[in-house]
């Protein structure tokens, strides 16, 4: 996951936590677990589906 996507999803999830506290724990946990890669990384390092490795 790119850094910018991670920041945006984190911000969105935190905003939703006020309205839906019972369901926001799951996405927050996953965002904490997510592997963040630099948005300027070389193409092919991480496939669009988020699976690392060679093709």
N, CA, C and O atoms as a Tinker XYZ file with bonds, in Angstrom:
   220  protein
     1  N      0.847000   -1.155000    0.000000    73     2
     2  CA     0.000000    0.000000    0.000000    64     1     3
     3  C      0.899000    1.226000    0.000000    63     2     4     5
     4  O      1.894000    1.273000    0.723000    81     3
     5  N      0.555000    2.195000   -0.793000    73     3     6
     6  CA     1.335000    3.419000   -0.853000    64     5     7
     7  C      1.117000    4.292000    0.376000    63     6     8     9
     8  O      0.091000    4.197000    1.049000    81     7
     9  N      2.082000    5.127000    0.649000    73     7    10
    10  CA     2.029000    6.001000    1.812000    64     9    11
    11  C      0.821000    6.931000    1.764000    63    10    12    13
    12  O      0.143000    7.116000    2.775000    81    11
    13  N      0.550000    7.507000    0.622000    73    11    14
    14  CA    -0.576000    8.441000    0.491000    64    13    15
    15  C     -1.897000    7.711000    0.706000    63    14    16    17
    16  O     -2.778000    8.221000    1.398000    81    15
    17  N     -2.046000    6.521000    0.121000    73    15    18
    18  CA    -3.261000    5.735000    0.328000    64    17    19
    19  C     -3.436000    5.387000    1.801000    63    18    20    21
    20  O     -4.543000    5.453000    2.335000    81    19
    21  N     -2.342000    5.019000    2.451000    73    19    22
    22  CA    -2.394000    4.672000    3.873000    64    21    23
    23  C     -2.858000    5.872000    4.699000    63    22    24    25
    24  O     -3.703000    5.732000    5.583000    81    23
    25  N     -2.310000    7.036000    4.414000    73    23    26
    26  CA    -2.692000    8.249000    5.145000    64    25    27
    27  C     -4.168000    8.563000    4.943000    63    26    28    29
    28  O     -4.874000    8.880000    5.901000    81    27
    29  N     -4.638000    8.477000    3.704000    73    27    30
    30  CA    -6.037000    8.792000    3.406000    64    29    31
    31  C     -6.987000    7.800000    4.061000    63    30    32    33
    32  O     -7.997000    8.199000    4.640000    81    31
    33  N     -6.672000    6.506000    3.975000    73    31    34
    34  CA    -7.528000    5.498000    4.591000    64    33    35
    35  C     -7.528000    5.620000    6.109000    63    34    36    37
    36  O     -8.564000    5.435000    6.748000    81    35
    37  N     -6.378000    5.931000    6.685000    73    35    38
    38  CA    -6.295000    6.111000    8.123000    64    37    39
    39  C     -7.161000    7.293000    8.566000    63    38    40    41
    40  O     -7.896000    7.200000    9.549000    81    39
    41  N     -7.067000    8.385000    7.842000    73    39    42
    42  CA    -7.857000    9.584000    8.163000    64    41    43
    43  C     -9.353000    9.300000    8.038000    63    42    44    45
    44  O    -10.139000    9.704000    8.895000    81    43
    45  N     -9.737000    8.616000    6.986000    73    43    46
    46  CA   -11.138000    8.262000    6.765000    64    45    47
    47  C    -11.650000    7.327000    7.857000    63    46    48    49
    48  O    -12.760000    7.504000    8.358000    81    47
    49  N    -10.851000    6.340000    8.223000    73    47    50
    50  CA   -11.251000    5.377000    9.252000    64    49    51
    51  C    -11.374000    6.054000   10.611000    63    50    52    53
    52  O    -12.299000    5.763000   11.369000    81    51
    53  N    -10.452000    6.951000   10.920000    73    51    54
    54  CA   -10.521000    7.662000   12.199000    64    53    55
    55  C    -11.753000    8.567000   12.251000    63    54    56    57
    56  O    -12.377000    8.701000   13.304000    81    55
    57  N    -12.104000    9.184000   11.129000    73    55    58
    58  CA   -13.301000   10.025000   11.081000    64    57    59
    59  C    -14.560000    9.178000   11.264000    63    58    60    61
    60  O    -15.507000    9.603000   11.926000    81    59
    61  N    -14.570000    7.994000   10.684000    73    59    62
    62  CA   -15.726000    7.100000   10.805000    64    61    63
    63  C    -15.845000    6.511000   12.207000    63    62    64    65
    64  O    -16.930000    6.100000   12.619000    81    63
    65  N    -14.738000    6.468000   12.940000    73    63    66
    66  CA   -14.744000    5.876000   14.282000    64    65    67
    67  C    -15.695000    6.611000   15.218000    63    66    68    69
    68  O    -16.262000    6.000000   16.123000    81    67
    69  N    -15.875000    7.902000   15.015000    73    67    70
    70  CA   -16.800000    8.667000   15.849000    64    69    71
    71  C    -18.244000    8.237000   15.622000    63    70    72    73
    72  O    -19.041000    8.188000   16.560000    81    71
    73  N    -18.574000    7.925000   14.375000    73    71    74
    74  CA   -19.952000    7.552000   14.047000    64    73    75
    75  C    -20.212000    6.066000   14.170000    63    74    76    77
    76  O    -21.325000    5.653000   14.498000    81    75
    77  N    -19.199000    5.261000   13.910000    73    75    78
    78  CA   -19.357000    3.801000   13.909000    64    77    79
    79  C    -18.245000    3.132000   14.717000    63    78    80    81
    80  O    -17.443000    2.387000   14.152000    81    79
    81  N    -18.183000    3.380000   16.012000    73    79    82
    82  CA   -17.061000    2.856000   16.801000    64    81    83
    83  C    -16.989000    1.330000   16.825000    63    82    84    85
    84  O    -15.903000    0.765000   16.956000    81    83
    85  N    -18.126000    0.665000   16.701000    73    83    86
    86  CA   -18.123000   -0.797000   16.779000    64    85    87
    87  C    -17.531000   -1.468000   15.547000    63    86    88    89
    88  O    -17.096000   -2.617000   15.629000    81    87
    89  N    -17.503000   -0.787000   14.413000    73    87    90
    90  CA   -16.948000   -1.409000   13.206000    64    89    91
    91  C    -15.625000   -0.800000   12.756000    63    90    92    93
    92  O    -15.033000   -1.273000   11.785000    81    91
    93  N    -15.155000    0.226000   13.431000    73    91    94
    94  CA   -13.921000    0.884000   12.980000    64    93    95
    95  C    -12.659000    0.189000   13.495000    63    94    96    97
    96  O    -11.570000    0.432000   12.975000    81    95
    97  N    -12.787000   -0.667000   14.503000    73    95    98
    98  CA   -11.604000   -1.347000   15.043000    64    97    99
    99  C    -10.937000   -2.255000   14.021000    63    98   100   101
   100  O     -9.709000   -2.314000   13.955000    81    99
   101  N    -11.720000   -2.955000   13.234000    73    99   102
   102  CA   -11.160000   -3.866000   12.228000    64   101   103
   103  C    -10.296000   -3.152000   11.201000    63   102   104   105
   104  O     -9.137000   -3.517000   11.006000    81   103
   105  N    -10.857000   -2.125000   10.535000    73   103   106
   106  CA   -10.027000   -1.408000    9.554000    64   105   107
   107  C     -8.800000   -0.738000   10.172000    63   106   108   109
   108  O     -7.741000   -0.696000    9.545000    81   107
   109  N     -8.928000   -0.217000   11.391000    73   107   110
   110  CA    -7.768000    0.398000   12.038000    64   109   111
   111  C     -6.682000   -0.632000   12.300000    63   110   112   113
   112  O     -5.498000   -0.353000   12.114000    81   111
   113  N     -7.076000   -1.806000   12.724000    73   111   114
   114  CA    -6.105000   -2.880000   12.964000    64   113   115
   115  C     -5.394000   -3.275000   11.679000    63   114   116   117
   116  O     -4.181000   -3.482000   11.667000    81   115
   117  N     -6.157000   -3.377000   10.598000    73   115   118
   118  CA    -5.559000   -3.750000    9.312000    64   117   119
   119  C     -4.617000   -2.671000    8.805000    63   118   120   121
   120  O     -3.580000   -2.985000    8.222000    81   119
   121  N     -4.960000   -1.407000    9.017000    73   119   122
   122  CA    -4.077000   -0.325000    8.590000    64   121   123
   123  C     -2.776000   -0.332000    9.392000    63   122   124   125
   124  O     -1.719000    0.004000    8.858000    81   123
   125  N     -2.847000   -0.710000   10.665000    73   123   126
   126  CA    -1.635000   -0.806000   11.471000    64   125   127
   127  C     -0.746000   -1.940000   10.973000    63   126   128   129
   128  O      0.480000   -1.851000   11.039000    81   127
   129  N     -1.372000   -3.013000   10.471000    73   127   130
   130  CA    -0.647000   -4.175000    9.978000    64   129   131
   131  C     -0.107000   -3.999000    8.567000    63   130   132   133
   132  O      0.827000   -4.690000    8.160000    81   131
   133  N     -0.690000   -3.084000    7.835000    73   131   134
   134  CA    -0.377000   -2.932000    6.406000    64   133   135
   135  C      1.085000   -2.585000    6.169000    63   134   136   137
   136  O      1.706000   -1.847000    6.933000    81   135
   137  N      1.600000   -3.129000    5.109000    73   135   138
   138  CA     2.964000   -2.811000    4.687000    64   137   139
   139  C      2.889000   -1.582000    3.793000    63   138   140   141
   140  O      2.251000   -1.610000    2.741000    81   139
   141  N      3.535000   -0.512000    4.211000    73   139   142
   142  CA     3.503000    0.737000    3.462000    64   141   143
   143  C      4.776000    0.835000    2.650000    63   142   144   145
   144  O      5.879000    0.675000    3.173000    81   143
   145  N      4.612000    1.101000    1.364000    73   143   146
   146  CA     5.763000    1.277000    0.481000    64   145   147
   147  C      5.785000    2.717000   -0.007000    63   146   148   149
   148  O      4.745000    3.369000   -0.095000    81   147
   149  N      6.947000    3.195000   -0.315000    73   147   150
   150  CA     7.100000    4.557000   -0.817000    64   149   151
   151  C      6.376000    4.684000   -2.141000    63   150   152   153
   152  O      6.445000    3.783000   -2.977000    81   151
   153  N      5.678000    5.798000   -2.343000    73   151   154
   154  CA     4.974000    6.033000   -3.608000    64   153   155
   155  C      5.937000    6.244000   -4.762000    63   154   156   157
   156  O      5.530000    6.206000   -5.923000    81   155
   157  N      7.210000    6.465000   -4.459000    73   155   158
   158  CA     8.202000    6.677000   -5.509000    64   157   159
   159  C      9.009000    5.404000   -5.759000    63   158   160   161
   160  O     10.058000    5.445000   -6.402000    81   159
   161  N      8.516000    4.269000   -5.247000    73   159   162
   162  CA     9.250000    3.016000   -5.436000    64   161   163
   163  C      9.255000    2.629000   -6.911000    63   162   164   165
   164  O      8.434000    3.099000   -7.699000    81   163
   165  N     10.179000    1.782000   -7.254000    73   163   166
   166  CA    10.292000    1.358000   -8.639000    64   165   167
   167  C      9.110000    0.484000   -9.024000    63   166   168   169
   168  O      8.655000   -0.330000   -8.220000    81   167
   169  N      8.608000    0.641000  -10.239000    73   167   170
   170  CA     7.472000   -0.176000  -10.685000    64   169   171
   171  C      7.821000   -1.655000  -10.629000    63   170   172   173
   172  O      8.954000   -2.048000  -10.906000    81   171
   173  N      6.843000   -2.466000  -10.271000    73   171   174
   174  CA     7.046000   -3.899000  -10.233000    64   173   175
   175  C      7.449000   -4.421000   -8.865000    63   174   176   177
   176  O      7.450000   -5.633000   -8.653000    81   175
   177  N      7.789000   -3.554000   -7.939000    73   175   178
   178  CA     8.159000   -3.995000   -6.590000    64   177   179
   179  C      6.975000   -4.639000   -5.882000    63   178   180   181
   180  O      7.122000   -5.660000   -5.211000    81   179
   181  N      5.797000   -4.033000   -6.037000    73   179   182
   182  CA     4.595000   -4.540000   -5.390000    64   181   183
   183  C      3.484000   -4.534000   -6.429000    63   182   184   185
   184  O      3.156000   -3.489000   -6.990000    81   183
   185  N      2.914000   -5.684000   -6.680000    73   183   186
   186  CA     1.866000   -5.774000   -7.682000    64   185   187
   187  C      0.621000   -5.044000   -7.189000    63   186   188   189
   188  O      0.459000   -4.868000   -5.982000    81   187
   189  N     -0.267000   -4.612000   -8.096000    73   187   190
   190  CA    -1.461000   -3.863000   -7.721000    64   189   191
   191  C     -2.356000   -4.585000   -6.710000    63   190   192   193
   192  O     -3.061000   -3.931000   -5.942000    81   191
   193  N     -2.339000   -5.911000   -6.696000    73   191   194
   194  CA    -3.181000   -6.622000   -5.742000    64   193   195
   195  C     -2.552000   -6.692000   -4.358000    63   194   196   197
   196  O     -3.128000   -7.284000   -3.445000    81   195
   197  N     -1.373000   -6.090000   -4.194000    73   195   198
   198  CA    -0.720000   -6.013000   -2.906000    64   197   199
   199  C      0.171000   -7.184000   -2.559000    63   198   200   201
   200  O      0.723000   -7.238000   -1.460000    81   199
   201  N      0.321000   -8.122000   -3.479000    73   199   202
   202  CA     1.154000   -9.291000   -3.218000    64   201   203
   203  C      2.573000   -8.972000   -3.678000    63   202   204   205
   204  O      2.796000   -8.617000   -4.836000    81   203
   205  N      3.513000   -9.098000   -2.777000    73   203   206
   206  CA     4.911000   -8.823000   -3.104000    64   205   207
   207  C      5.522000   -9.979000   -3.890000    63   206   208   209
   208  O      5.022000  -11.104000   -3.872000    81   207
   209  N      6.588000   -9.676000   -4.559000    73   207   210
   210  CA     7.352000  -10.728000   -5.217000    64   209   211
   211  C      7.438000  -10.537000   -6.711000    63   210   212   213
   212  O      6.883000   -9.601000   -7.286000    81   211
   213  N      8.141000  -11.443000   -7.304000    73   211   214
   214  CA     8.323000  -11.403000   -8.749000    64   213   215
   215  C      7.090000  -11.885000   -9.480000    63   214   216   217
   216  O      6.182000  -12.478000   -8.898000    81   215
   217  N      7.085000  -11.621000  -10.739000    73   215   218
   218  CA     5.922000  -11.997000  -11.556000    64   217   219
   219  C      6.152000  -13.337000  -12.192000    63   218   220
   220  O      5.290000  -13.832000  -12.919000    81   219
